[in-house]
């Protein structure tokens, strides 16, 4: 009877998680099909959480069920305030030379803005909007932290995240800071040269966050993209790896080029959805490969693993490592020449630009984690703006407005997951290239090795995954 009750609770949590994922897909695609997935009105409540904790505890794989239930509870507390925040953001817009730019499209617009001067007008406009919207953002964070402390009984947000991750974030903080300290001067010189190459007459000393967004978007190279890349080239490549559109993988590529992309697993490994824009730029190309990297991971997870190792994960770092691996791959010169038929000189330019891009991204997310850890350690939620501006400029070289802090803050220390996933993807890539050559993606044995890594699912968090799977075995046996 006890096992039946435990199984019933597990299924109820999973069904609620699935309904949440389907609602996200419906919202992002504008489809009403998934809207029929209703939440169980009062599940889980505090009494349910107590039962779940008694049944599953907070240790090992089974403990993930308890944390998943807590996540669902927190989400229901925060969603009403998040909805209000979203409604106000929908109405907000920046004005640049007579053009109205919705707040949610500021980054996309900036990626294609070649004018140094217009990006500064946009920065001023966005600064005013951030000041207006900050109280709404702060209210969602207050609701989140109040739920964690007052209802779930954790000491604070930091304790909540550390217990889930089974790891001291202070250790991660020290490691991240040490890594960022290395090579800072060399990095600054490289990025200064990149700016001067792309926008002659300008340099890093006067560059702002929106200049970084423009550089990373690589729109200035899109004149070469149209004749080279397409969704079909990408999907044909993944078909070779055994990943193709069908009942297990649905790709939604409606909307605008440059839109934010997502990979949402409804049921692992049976139903995965990817949401991207049409492939018409290098940014779209990278976004598709990033999300297909997530899909590759989810679709190759062994169905024999328990649900806790397929559906419930305490961080996204392993999945992100696969995503960044394929994102890096699609801009490598050997891949561009052999799969895309790009000429050698152009492929070298693209690879160089992409390497610089990942340097910026690695330092950006490492810096964000340092800021988040320090601010949450001190209890500074809305008062951490100055530290944010100081550390972001120190580590990336670009100037950030303090007022944009709350809008750059990521929940659950996901900035750390990104930072570690960047490093892990580079290690995975080197391991594959060392074992199978720079064109490993054409090697059947290399493909099976990569599938074997993915088959382990989320049995391990990223550090253990790299040690026990990538470095110590050739795959899943």
C-alpha positions as CSV (number, residue, x, y, z in Angstrom):
1,X,0.0,0.0,0.0
2,X,2.9,2.4,0.9
3,X,4.6,1.8,-2.5
4,X,1.3,2.4,-4.3
5,X,0.8,5.7,-2.5
6,X,4.3,6.7,-3.2
7,X,3.9,5.9,-6.9
8,X,0.6,7.8,-7.0
9,X,2.2,10.9,-5.5
10,X,5.2,10.7,-7.9
11,X,2.8,10.5,-10.9
12,X,0.8,13.5,-9.6
13,X,3.9,15.6,-9.4
14,X,5.1,14.5,-12.8
15,X,1.7,15.2,-14.4
16,X,1.7,18.7,-12.8
17,X,5.2,19.2,-14.2
18,X,4.1,18.1,-17.6
19,X,1.1,20.5,-17.5
20,X,3.4,23.3,-16.6
21,X,5.7,22.5,-19.6
22,X,2.8,22.3,-22.0
23,X,1.5,25.6,-20.8
24,X,4.9,27.1,-21.5
25,X,4.9,25.7,-25.0
26,X,1.4,27.1,-25.7
27,X,2.4,30.5,-24.4
28,X,5.6,30.6,-26.5
29,X,4.1,29.3,-29.7
30,X,0.7,31.1,-29.4
31,X,-1.0,27.8,-29.7
32,X,-4.2,27.0,-27.7
33,X,-3.6,23.3,-28.0
34,X,-1.7,22.9,-24.8
35,X,-3.9,25.3,-22.9
36,X,-6.2,22.5,-22.0
37,X,-3.6,21.2,-19.6
38,X,-5.0,22.4,-16.3
39,X,-3.2,22.7,-13.1
40,X,-4.4,20.7,-10.1
41,X,-5.9,23.7,-8.3
42,X,-4.5,23.1,-4.8
43,X,-1.7,20.7,-5.5
44,X,0.8,20.7,-4.1
45,X,-0.2,22.5,-0.9
46,X,1.8,22.6,2.3
47,X,0.2,19.4,3.6
48,X,1.1,17.7,0.3
49,X,4.7,18.9,0.6
50,X,4.9,17.4,4.1
51,X,3.7,14.0,2.8
52,X,6.1,14.2,-0.1
53,X,9.1,14.9,2.2
54,X,8.1,12.0,4.5
55,X,8.0,9.7,1.5
56,X,11.0,10.8,-0.5
57,X,13.1,12.9,1.8
58,X,15.7,15.3,0.4
59,X,18.7,13.0,-0.2
60,X,19.8,11.1,-3.3
61,X,17.7,10.7,-6.4
62,X,14.4,10.3,-4.5
63,X,15.0,13.7,-2.9
64,X,14.6,15.3,-6.3
65,X,10.9,14.5,-6.1
66,X,10.6,16.6,-3.0
67,X,12.4,19.5,-4.5
68,X,10.3,19.2,-7.7
69,X,7.2,19.5,-5.5
70,X,8.6,22.5,-3.8
71,X,9.3,24.1,-7.1
72,X,5.7,23.7,-8.2
73,X,4.5,25.2,-4.9
74,X,6.9,28.2,-5.3
75,X,5.8,28.7,-8.8
76,X,2.1,29.0,-7.9
77,X,3.0,31.6,-5.3
78,X,5.1,33.7,-7.6
79,X,3.2,33.4,-10.9
80,X,0.4,36.0,-10.1
81,X,3.1,38.6,-9.4
82,X,5.1,37.5,-12.4
83,X,2.0,37.9,-14.6
84,X,1.5,41.5,-13.4
85,X,5.2,42.2,-14.1
86,X,4.9,40.7,-17.6
87,X,1.8,42.8,-18.3
88,X,3.7,46.0,-17.5
89,X,6.6,44.9,-19.6
90,X,4.3,44.3,-22.5
91,X,3.3,47.9,-22.4
92,X,6.8,49.4,-22.0
93,X,8.7,50.6,-25.1
94,X,11.8,52.5,-25.9
95,X,11.8,55.3,-28.4
96,X,14.8,55.7,-30.8
97,X,14.7,58.2,-33.6
98,X,10.9,57.8,-33.9
99,X,10.9,54.0,-33.7
100,X,9.1,52.3,-30.9
101,X,10.9,49.3,-29.5
102,X,9.0,47.0,-27.1
103,X,10.9,46.4,-23.9
104,X,10.9,42.6,-24.5
105,X,12.5,43.2,-28.0
106,X,15.3,45.5,-26.9
107,X,18.0,42.8,-27.1
108,X,16.8,41.5,-30.5
109,X,16.7,45.1,-31.9
110,X,20.1,45.9,-30.5
111,X,21.7,42.9,-32.1
112,X,20.8,44.4,-35.5
113,X,21.6,48.0,-34.7
114,X,24.8,48.9,-36.5
115,X,24.8,52.5,-35.2
116,X,27.0,53.2,-32.1
117,X,25.0,56.4,-31.5
118,X,21.6,54.8,-31.6
119,X,22.7,52.1,-29.1
120,X,23.4,54.9,-26.7
121,X,20.0,56.4,-27.2
122,X,18.5,52.9,-26.6
123,X,20.6,52.6,-23.4
124,X,19.1,55.8,-22.0
125,X,15.6,54.8,-22.9
126,X,16.0,51.4,-21.4
127,X,17.5,52.9,-18.2
128,X,14.3,54.9,-17.7
129,X,12.1,51.9,-18.3
130,X,14.2,49.7,-15.9
131,X,13.7,52.4,-13.2
132,X,10.0,52.3,-13.7
133,X,9.7,48.5,-13.9
134,X,12.1,47.6,-11.1
135,X,9.5,47.6,-8.3
136,X,7.5,44.9,-10.2
137,X,10.6,42.8,-10.7
138,X,11.5,43.2,-7.0
139,X,8.1,42.2,-5.9
140,X,8.4,38.8,-7.7
141,X,11.8,38.2,-5.9
142,X,10.3,39.2,-2.6
143,X,7.4,36.7,-3.1
144,X,9.9,34.0,-4.0
145,X,12.1,34.5,-1.0
146,X,9.1,34.9,1.4
147,X,7.7,31.6,0.2
148,X,11.1,29.8,0.7
149,X,11.6,31.2,4.2
150,X,8.1,31.7,5.7
151,X,6.3,28.7,4.1
152,X,9.0,26.1,3.3
153,X,11.1,26.9,6.4
154,X,14.5,27.4,4.8
155,X,16.8,29.9,6.5
156,X,17.3,31.9,3.3
157,X,17.5,31.7,-0.5
158,X,21.1,30.7,-0.4
159,X,20.5,27.7,1.9
160,X,17.6,26.6,-0.3
161,X,19.8,26.6,-3.4
162,X,22.8,24.9,-1.7
163,X,20.6,22.1,-0.2
164,X,19.2,21.4,-3.6
165,X,22.6,21.4,-5.3
166,X,24.3,19.4,-2.5
167,X,27.2,21.8,-2.8
168,X,28.7,24.8,-1.1
169,X,28.2,27.8,-3.3
170,X,31.1,29.5,-1.5
171,X,33.4,26.9,-3.0
172,X,32.0,27.6,-6.4
173,X,32.3,31.3,-5.8
174,X,36.0,31.0,-5.0
175,X,36.7,28.7,-8.0
176,X,34.8,31.0,-10.4
177,X,36.6,34.1,-9.1
178,X,40.0,32.4,-9.5
179,X,39.2,31.4,-13.1
180,X,38.1,34.9,-14.0
181,X,41.3,36.4,-12.5
182,X,43.3,34.4,-15.0
183,X,43.9,35.9,-18.4
184,X,41.9,39.1,-17.7
185,X,44.4,41.4,-19.5
186,X,44.8,39.2,-22.5
187,X,41.0,39.0,-22.8
188,X,40.6,42.8,-22.6
189,X,43.1,43.3,-25.4
190,X,41.4,40.7,-27.6
191,X,37.9,42.2,-27.1
192,X,39.3,45.8,-27.7
193,X,40.7,44.6,-31.0
194,X,37.4,42.9,-31.9
195,X,35.4,46.2,-31.4
196,X,38.0,48.2,-33.4
197,X,37.7,45.7,-36.2
198,X,33.9,45.6,-36.3
199,X,33.3,49.4,-35.5
200,X,36.4,51.4,-36.6
201,X,37.0,54.4,-34.4
202,X,35.7,52.9,-31.3
203,X,37.2,50.7,-28.5
204,X,36.4,48.8,-25.3
205,X,37.2,51.8,-23.1
206,X,33.9,53.5,-24.1
207,X,31.9,50.3,-24.8
208,X,28.6,49.6,-23.0
209,X,26.4,46.5,-22.6
210,X,24.5,47.2,-25.8
211,X,27.7,47.2,-27.7
212,X,28.4,43.7,-26.4
213,X,24.9,42.6,-27.5
214,X,25.6,43.9,-31.0
215,X,29.0,42.2,-31.2
216,X,27.6,38.8,-29.9
217,X,24.7,39.0,-32.4
218,X,27.2,38.9,-35.3
219,X,24.7,40.5,-37.6
220,X,27.5,42.3,-39.4
221,X,28.5,38.9,-40.9
222,X,24.9,38.0,-42.0
223,X,25.5,39.0,-45.6
224,X,27.4,35.7,-45.9
225,X,24.7,33.7,-44.1
226,X,21.8,33.6,-46.5
227,X,23.6,31.6,-49.2
228,X,25.2,29.2,-46.8
229,X,22.9,28.1,-43.9
230,X,19.3,26.9,-43.6
231,X,17.2,24.9,-41.2
232,X,17.4,21.9,-43.6
233,X,21.2,21.7,-43.4
234,X,21.0,21.6,-39.6
235,X,18.2,19.1,-39.4
236,X,19.9,16.8,-42.0
237,X,23.0,16.9,-39.9
238,X,21.1,15.9,-36.8
239,X,19.2,13.2,-38.7
240,X,22.6,11.7,-39.4
241,X,23.0,11.5,-35.5
242,X,19.6,9.9,-35.2
243,X,17.7,13.0,-34.2
244,X,14.9,13.9,-36.5
245,X,11.5,15.7,-36.4
246,X,8.6,13.4,-35.7
247,X,6.5,12.3,-32.7
248,X,9.5,12.5,-30.3
249,X,10.8,15.9,-31.5
250,X,8.7,18.8,-32.6
251,X,10.4,22.0,-33.9
252,X,8.4,25.2,-33.8
253,X,10.2,27.7,-36.0
254,X,7.6,30.4,-36.4
255,X,8.0,34.1,-35.5
256,X,10.8,36.5,-36.1
257,X,14.5,35.8,-36.9
258,X,16.5,36.3,-33.7
259,X,13.7,35.4,-31.3
260,X,14.6,33.8,-28.0
261,X,14.9,30.1,-28.3
262,X,13.9,27.2,-26.0
263,X,14.0,23.5,-25.6
264,X,11.2,22.1,-23.5
265,X,11.1,18.4,-22.5
266,X,7.5,17.3,-22.0
267,X,8.4,13.7,-21.3
268,X,12.0,12.4,-21.5
269,X,12.9,10.8,-23.8
270,X,9.5,10.6,-25.5
271,X,8.4,14.2,-26.3
272,X,10.7,17.1,-26.8
273,X,9.8,20.5,-28.2
274,X,12.1,23.1,-29.7
275,X,11.0,26.8,-30.2
276,X,13.3,28.9,-32.5
277,X,13.0,31.6,-35.1
278,X,13.5,31.0,-38.8
279,X,17.1,30.4,-39.7
280,X,18.2,33.5,-41.6
281,X,21.2,34.7,-39.6
282,X,24.3,33.2,-37.8
283,X,22.5,33.9,-34.5
284,X,19.5,31.8,-35.6
285,X,21.9,29.1,-36.8
286,X,23.7,29.0,-33.4
287,X,20.3,29.1,-31.5
288,X,19.0,26.1,-33.5
289,X,22.2,24.1,-32.8
290,X,22.0,25.1,-29.1
291,X,18.4,23.8,-28.7
292,X,19.1,20.8,-30.9
293,X,22.0,20.0,-28.5
294,X,19.5,20.0,-25.6
295,X,17.2,17.8,-27.7
296,X,20.1,15.4,-28.5
297,X,20.7,15.0,-24.8
298,X,17.1,14.5,-23.8
299,X,16.3,12.1,-26.6
300,X,19.3,9.9,-25.9
301,X,18.6,9.6,-22.1
302,X,18.1,5.9,-21.4
303,X,14.4,5.1,-20.9
304,X,15.5,2.5,-18.4
305,X,16.6,5.1,-15.9
306,X,14.2,5.9,-13.1
307,X,12.0,8.9,-13.5
308,X,14.0,10.8,-11.0
309,X,17.0,10.6,-13.3
310,X,15.1,11.6,-16.4
311,X,12.6,14.2,-15.4
312,X,13.8,15.8,-12.2
313,X,17.1,17.7,-12.2
314,X,18.5,20.2,-9.7
315,X,20.4,22.2,-12.3
316,X,20.5,22.5,-16.0
317,X,24.3,22.3,-16.3
318,X,24.7,18.9,-18.0
319,X,22.0,19.7,-20.5
320,X,23.6,23.1,-21.2
321,X,27.0,21.5,-21.7
322,X,25.5,19.4,-24.6
323,X,23.8,22.5,-25.9
324,X,27.0,24.6,-25.9
325,X,28.9,21.7,-27.4
326,X,26.7,21.7,-30.5
327,X,26.5,25.5,-30.6
328,X,30.3,25.7,-30.6
329,X,30.5,22.9,-33.2
330,X,28.3,24.7,-35.8
331,X,30.8,27.5,-36.0
332,X,34.0,25.4,-36.1
333,X,35.9,25.7,-39.4
334,X,36.0,22.0,-40.1
335,X,32.2,21.8,-39.6
336,X,31.5,24.8,-41.7
337,X,33.7,23.5,-44.5
338,X,32.5,19.9,-44.5
339,X,28.8,20.3,-43.7
340,X,28.0,23.8,-44.8
341,X,30.4,24.0,-47.7
342,X,31.8,27.3,-46.5
343,X,35.1,28.5,-48.0
344,X,38.2,28.3,-45.8
345,X,38.8,32.0,-45.4
346,X,35.2,32.7,-44.3
347,X,35.1,29.7,-42.0
348,X,38.2,31.0,-40.3
349,X,36.7,34.4,-39.7
350,X,33.5,32.8,-38.3
351,X,35.4,30.5,-36.0
352,X,37.5,33.4,-34.7
353,X,34.5,35.6,-34.0
354,X,32.7,32.7,-32.3
355,X,35.7,32.1,-30.0
356,X,35.7,35.7,-29.0
357,X,32.0,35.5,-28.4
358,X,32.4,32.6,-26.0
359,X,35.1,34.4,-24.1
360,X,32.7,37.3,-23.5
361,X,29.8,34.9,-22.6
362,X,32.0,32.9,-20.2
363,X,33.2,35.9,-18.3
364,X,29.7,37.5,-18.4
365,X,28.0,34.6,-16.7
366,X,30.9,34.0,-14.3
367,X,30.6,37.6,-13.3
368,X,26.8,37.3,-12.9
369,X,27.3,34.4,-10.5
370,X,29.8,36.3,-8.4
371,X,27.4,39.1,-8.1
372,X,24.4,36.9,-7.3
373,X,26.3,35.0,-4.7
374,X,27.6,38.1,-2.9
375,X,24.2,39.9,-3.0
376,X,22.2,36.9,-1.7
377,X,24.8,36.2,0.9
378,X,24.3,39.7,2.2
379,X,20.6,39.8,1.8
380,X,20.9,42.4,-0.9
381,X,18.1,41.8,-3.5
382,X,17.3,45.3,-4.7
383,X,20.4,47.0,-3.3
384,X,23.1,45.2,-5.3
385,X,23.1,47.6,-8.3
386,X,26.5,49.2,-7.6
387,X,28.3,45.8,-7.1
388,X,26.6,44.6,-10.3
389,X,27.9,47.5,-12.4
390,X,31.4,47.3,-10.8
391,X,31.9,43.6,-11.3
392,X,30.4,43.4,-14.8
393,X,32.7,46.1,-16.0
394,X,35.8,44.5,-14.3
395,X,35.2,41.1,-15.7
396,X,33.8,41.8,-19.2
397,X,35.2,45.3,-20.0
398,X,31.7,46.6,-20.9
399,X,30.0,49.3,-18.8
400,X,26.6,48.2,-17.3
401,X,24.0,50.6,-15.9
402,X,23.4,49.7,-12.2
403,X,19.6,50.0,-12.7
404,X,19.5,47.0,-15.1
405,X,20.7,44.6,-12.3
406,X,17.3,43.1,-11.4
407,X,16.6,42.4,-15.1
408,X,19.9,40.5,-15.4
409,X,19.3,38.4,-12.3
410,X,18.7,34.7,-12.9
411,X,16.8,32.4,-10.5
412,X,18.4,29.3,-8.9
413,X,21.9,30.5,-9.7
414,X,21.5,29.5,-13.3
415,X,24.4,31.8,-14.2
416,X,26.6,29.3,-12.5
417,X,25.2,26.5,-14.6
418,X,25.9,28.5,-17.8
419,X,29.4,29.3,-16.6
420,X,30.3,25.7,-15.8
421,X,28.6,24.4,-19.0
422,X,30.8,26.7,-21.1
423,X,33.9,25.2,-19.6
424,X,32.5,21.6,-19.7
425,X,31.5,21.9,-23.4
426,X,35.1,23.0,-24.2
427,X,36.4,19.9,-22.3
428,X,33.9,17.6,-24.1
429,X,34.9,19.1,-27.5
430,X,38.6,18.6,-26.8
431,X,38.0,15.0,-25.6
432,X,36.2,14.2,-28.8
433,X,38.7,15.9,-31.0
434,X,41.6,14.2,-29.3
435,X,40.0,10.7,-29.6
436,X,38.4,11.0,-33.1
437,X,40.0,14.1,-34.8
438,X,38.6,17.5,-35.6
439,X,35.9,16.0,-37.8
440,X,34.8,13.7,-35.1
441,X,31.1,14.4,-35.9
442,X,31.5,12.3,-39.1
443,X,32.9,9.3,-37.1
444,X,30.3,6.7,-36.1
445,X,32.2,5.6,-33.0
446,X,32.4,9.3,-31.8
447,X,28.7,9.6,-32.3
448,X,28.0,6.5,-30.2
449,X,30.3,7.8,-27.5
450,X,28.4,11.1,-27.4
451,X,25.1,9.2,-27.2
452,X,26.5,7.1,-24.5
453,X,27.4,10.2,-22.4
454,X,23.8,11.5,-22.9
455,X,22.3,8.2,-21.9
456,X,23.3,8.7,-18.3
457,X,20.6,11.5,-18.1
458,X,20.8,13.5,-14.9
459,X,22.1,10.7,-12.7
460,X,25.0,13.0,-11.9
461,X,25.4,16.8,-11.6
462,X,28.0,18.3,-14.0
463,X,31.2,17.8,-11.9
464,X,30.4,14.1,-11.3
465,X,29.2,13.8,-14.9
466,X,32.5,15.1,-16.3
467,X,34.5,12.9,-13.9
468,X,32.6,9.6,-14.0
469,X,31.2,9.7,-17.6
470,X,33.2,11.9,-19.9
471,X,36.7,11.5,-18.5
472,X,36.4,7.9,-17.2
473,X,34.4,6.1,-19.8
474,X,33.5,5.9,-23.4
475,X,29.8,5.9,-22.9
476,X,26.9,4.1,-21.3
477,X,27.1,0.4,-21.1
